[in-house]
Amino acid sequence: MRRRMIALAAVPWLVAGCGAAGSAVHGYHRYSDPSVAMEPTIHAGGTFEARPVDPGDYRPKRGDVVVFTQPAWTGGSGRPQVKRVVAIPGDRVACCSPDHRVLLNGAALSEPYLAPGTPETAFGQVIVPEGRLWLMGDNRESSADSRFHQGEDGHGTVPAKAVIGVAVLK
C-alpha cells in the first residue's frame, strides 16, 4: 500500500514535468533552440518537438535533424544541441565542389533545406568513423558544428550514442 501511495504521489509531478518539457501524449519532447545555427529550418528561440532516442538506439540517417549532447562542444555543460546529420559511418565528407557545395562521397550534396545563397566554408575530407556522425547547422555561417571541431578527438565527428532525439519538423 505504501508503494502505491508513493507512486500515485509522483504521477502529478511526472505529468506536469512532461507537459512543460514536451508532449507526453505523443511521446515527444519539446526543445527550444536559442541560436541561429539551424535557420531557416528552426528559427532562433523557436521550439520544435523531437522523438526521444535511448542512448545507443539511434540509427543514423542522412538529413535527420538531431538533438544531442556533446560536452566538449559546450564547454563541458552537456547542454543539448541541434544539428543536421550530413554524413554517417563510412561516408567521405569535404568541401567544396566547384559550385561551393558540400561533397559527400565525391558528389555535390543536394541540400534543399539551406537558405538560397548559403556560403560554404572549405574543410578537408573526413571519413566518418564507425559509430560516429558528421553534423552541420543549416545556417553555415553561424554554426559551430563538425567543421569547427575538426582539431578535436574524432576529427569533428560526434558519437551516434550522443543523440537523444530526432526532430519532428513540420
C-alpha positions as CSV (number, residue, x, y, z in Angstrom):
1,M,0.0,0.0,0.0
2,R,2.8,2.4,0.9
3,R,4.5,1.8,-2.5
4,R,1.2,2.5,-4.3
5,M,0.8,5.8,-2.4
6,I,4.4,6.9,-3.3
7,A,3.8,6.0,-7.0
8,L,0.5,7.9,-7.1
9,A,2.1,10.9,-5.4
10,A,4.7,11.0,-8.2
11,V,2.2,10.9,-11.1
12,P,1.1,14.6,-11.0
13,W,4.7,15.7,-10.9
14,L,5.6,13.5,-13.9
15,V,2.6,14.7,-15.9
16,A,3.3,18.3,-15.1
17,G,7.0,17.8,-15.9
18,C,6.3,16.1,-19.2
19,G,3.8,18.9,-20.1
20,A,6.4,21.5,-19.5
21,A,9.1,19.6,-21.3
22,G,7.1,18.3,-24.2
23,S,4.1,16.5,-25.5
24,A,3.9,13.4,-23.2
25,V,0.8,12.2,-25.0
26,H,2.7,11.8,-28.3
27,G,5.9,10.7,-26.6
28,Y,7.8,13.7,-27.9
29,H,9.9,16.2,-26.0
30,R,9.8,19.9,-26.8
31,Y,13.0,21.8,-27.2
32,S,13.9,25.4,-27.8
33,D,16.9,26.4,-29.9
34,P,18.3,29.8,-28.7
35,S,20.8,30.0,-31.5
36,V,20.6,30.9,-35.2
37,A,22.7,27.8,-36.2
38,M,19.7,25.9,-37.6
39,E,18.0,28.7,-39.5
40,P,15.9,28.7,-41.7
41,T,14.8,25.3,-40.5
42,I,14.5,26.2,-36.8
43,H,14.5,30.0,-36.0
44,A,16.4,31.4,-33.0
45,G,14.2,31.0,-30.0
46,G,11.8,28.7,-31.9
47,T,10.6,25.4,-30.4
48,F,10.3,22.0,-32.0
49,E,9.5,18.5,-30.9
50,A,11.8,15.6,-31.0
51,R,11.2,11.9,-30.7
52,P,13.3,10.7,-27.8
53,V,16.0,8.1,-28.5
54,D,17.6,5.9,-25.9
55,P,21.4,6.2,-25.9
56,G,22.8,3.8,-28.5
57,D,19.5,3.2,-30.2
58,Y,19.7,5.9,-32.8
59,R,20.0,4.5,-36.4
60,P,21.8,7.3,-38.4
61,K,20.0,8.6,-41.4
62,R,21.4,11.5,-43.5
63,G,19.3,14.6,-43.4
64,D,17.9,13.9,-39.9
65,V,17.8,16.9,-37.5
66,V,19.0,15.5,-34.2
67,V,19.2,16.7,-30.6
68,F,22.5,15.5,-29.0
69,T,24.8,16.2,-26.1
70,Q,28.5,16.7,-26.7
71,P,30.0,18.3,-23.6
72,A,33.3,19.2,-25.5
73,W,31.2,21.4,-27.8
74,T,29.6,23.3,-25.0
75,G,32.5,23.9,-22.6
76,G,31.6,20.9,-20.6
77,S,28.0,21.9,-19.9
78,G,26.4,19.0,-21.7
79,R,23.6,21.3,-22.9
80,P,21.6,19.7,-25.7
81,Q,22.3,21.0,-29.2
82,V,20.6,20.6,-32.5
83,K,22.2,19.9,-35.9
84,R,21.6,18.1,-39.1
85,V,23.2,14.7,-39.9
86,V,25.2,15.3,-43.1
87,A,27.4,12.1,-43.1
88,I,27.2,8.7,-41.4
89,P,29.8,6.0,-40.8
90,G,31.9,5.2,-43.8
91,D,31.0,8.4,-45.7
92,R,33.6,10.8,-47.0
93,V,32.7,14.4,-46.5
94,A,34.6,17.5,-47.6
95,C,34.0,21.0,-49.0
96,C,33.8,22.3,-51.6
97,S,32.6,21.3,-55.0
98,P,33.3,23.7,-57.9
99,D,29.9,25.3,-57.2
100,H,30.7,25.6,-53.5
101,R,28.6,22.7,-52.1
102,V,29.5,20.1,-49.6
103,L,30.9,16.9,-51.2
104,L,29.5,13.6,-49.9
105,N,31.3,10.5,-51.2
106,G,32.7,12.6,-54.1
107,A,29.4,14.1,-55.2
108,A,27.9,17.5,-54.6
109,L,25.3,17.2,-51.8
110,S,21.8,18.5,-52.5
111,E,20.6,20.5,-49.5
112,P,17.2,22.0,-50.2
113,Y,16.8,23.0,-46.5
114,L,19.6,25.7,-46.8
115,A,18.7,29.3,-47.5
116,P,19.4,30.3,-51.1
117,G,23.0,31.6,-51.4
118,T,24.2,30.0,-48.2
119,P,28.0,30.2,-48.4
120,E,30.1,27.1,-47.6
121,T,33.4,27.2,-45.7
122,A,36.1,24.9,-47.1
123,F,37.1,22.0,-45.0
124,G,39.3,19.0,-45.7
125,Q,38.0,15.5,-46.3
126,V,36.9,13.4,-43.3
127,I,36.0,9.8,-43.4
128,V,33.3,9.3,-40.7
129,P,34.4,6.5,-38.4
130,E,32.1,3.7,-37.3
131,G,29.6,4.8,-34.6
132,R,30.1,8.5,-35.3
133,L,28.3,11.3,-37.3
134,W,29.2,14.4,-39.1
135,L,26.8,17.1,-38.0
136,M,26.3,20.6,-39.5
137,G,23.9,23.5,-38.8
138,D,21.7,24.7,-41.6
139,N,23.0,28.3,-41.1
140,R,26.5,27.5,-42.1
141,E,27.9,31.0,-41.3
142,S,26.7,30.8,-37.7
143,S,27.1,27.2,-36.7
144,A,29.9,25.8,-34.6
145,D,29.5,22.3,-35.9
146,S,31.6,19.4,-37.0
147,R,33.7,21.7,-39.2
148,F,34.6,23.9,-36.3
149,H,35.7,20.9,-34.2
150,Q,37.9,19.1,-36.7
151,G,41.0,19.6,-34.5
152,E,39.5,17.6,-31.6
153,D,39.2,13.9,-30.9
154,G,37.0,12.3,-33.6
155,H,38.0,15.0,-36.1
156,G,34.8,16.8,-35.6
157,T,32.5,13.8,-35.6
158,V,30.1,13.1,-32.8
159,P,29.3,9.7,-31.3
160,A,25.9,8.4,-32.6
161,K,25.2,7.4,-29.0
162,A,25.2,11.1,-28.1
163,V,21.9,11.5,-30.0
164,I,19.0,11.9,-27.6
165,G,16.2,12.8,-30.0
166,V,15.2,13.1,-33.7
167,A,13.4,16.3,-34.6
168,V,9.9,16.1,-36.0
169,L,9.7,19.1,-38.3
170,K,6.5,20.3,-39.9
